[in-house]
Amino acid sequence: MVRVYGVPGCGPCEIVKMFLAQKGVPYTFVNVREDLEAAKVVEALVGSPTAGVVVEWEGKRRAIRGVSPAALNAFLEEYRKEKGGP
């Protein structure tokens, strides 16, 4: 399962969640305003909770800045490759 770190109502976070749902990728949303450890993860990777979206799976983390089709598809390709799927 993919963990999506972000803040509720964040446009890029919502786009990432919709993308994952459309592609059939199971995910859970982690609100970094309520989870101090999650906030530290995001801060370490992107600087602040509003500077990008962080996704995590299988112990791997990726920051997605400037949510775009290219960035989302690059993540999806990496995720599927590691999961052994198409």
C-alpha positions in Angstrom: 0.0 0.0 0.0 1.2 3.5 -0.8 1.2 6.2 1.9 0.5 9.7 0.6 1.8 12.4 3.0 0.1 15.8 2.7 -2.4 18.2 4.1 -6.1 18.0 3.7 -7.5 20.2 0.9 -4.1 20.5 -0.8 -4.6 20.6 -4.6 -1.6 18.5 -5.5 -2.4 16.0 -2.8 -5.9 15.6 -4.1 -4.5 15.1 -7.7 -2.1 12.4 -6.4 -5.0 10.6 -4.6 -7.2 10.7 -7.6 -4.4 9.5 -9.9 -3.7 6.5 -7.6 -7.4 5.7 -7.4 -7.8 5.8 -11.2 -4.8 3.5 -11.6 -6.1 1.0 -9.0 -3.2 1.6 -6.6 -4.2 1.2 -2.9 -3.2 4.1 -0.7 -3.7 5.7 2.6 -3.5 9.4 3.3 -1.4 10.7 6.1 -2.2 14.1 7.4 1.1 15.8 8.2 -0.7 18.5 10.3 -1.8 15.7 12.7 1.1 13.3 12.6 4.4 14.8 13.8 6.5 12.0 12.5 4.9 12.3 9.0 5.6 16.1 9.1 9.3 15.3 9.7 9.3 13.0 6.7 7.9 15.6 4.5 10.1 18.4 5.9 13.2 16.3 5.2 12.3 15.6 1.6 10.6 18.8 0.4 11.1 21.4 3.1 7.5 22.1 4.1 4.1 20.3 3.9 3.1 22.6 1.0 6.2 22.3 -1.1 5.3 18.9 -2.5 3.6 15.6 -2.0 5.5 12.6 -0.6 4.6 9.0 -1.4 6.0 6.0 0.4 5.8 2.3 -0.4 7.9 -0.7 0.5 10.1 1.5 2.6 10.9 3.8 -0.3 10.0 7.5 -0.4 9.6 9.8 -3.3 8.9 13.5 -3.3 6.6 14.7 -6.1 7.0 18.4 -6.7 5.0 20.1 -9.4 2.4 17.4 -9.8 2.3 16.7 -13.5 1.4 13.7 -15.7 5.1 13.1 -16.3 5.9 13.1 -12.5 2.9 10.9 -11.7 3.6 8.4 -14.5 7.3 8.2 -13.5 6.2 7.3 -9.9 3.7 4.8 -11.2 6.3 3.1 -13.4 8.8 2.9 -10.5 6.1 1.5 -8.2 4.9 -1.1 -10.6 8.4 -2.2 -11.5 9.1 -2.8 -7.8 5.8 -4.6 -7.3 6.5 -6.8 -10.3 3.5 -5.7 -12.2 2.9 -4.2 -15.7 
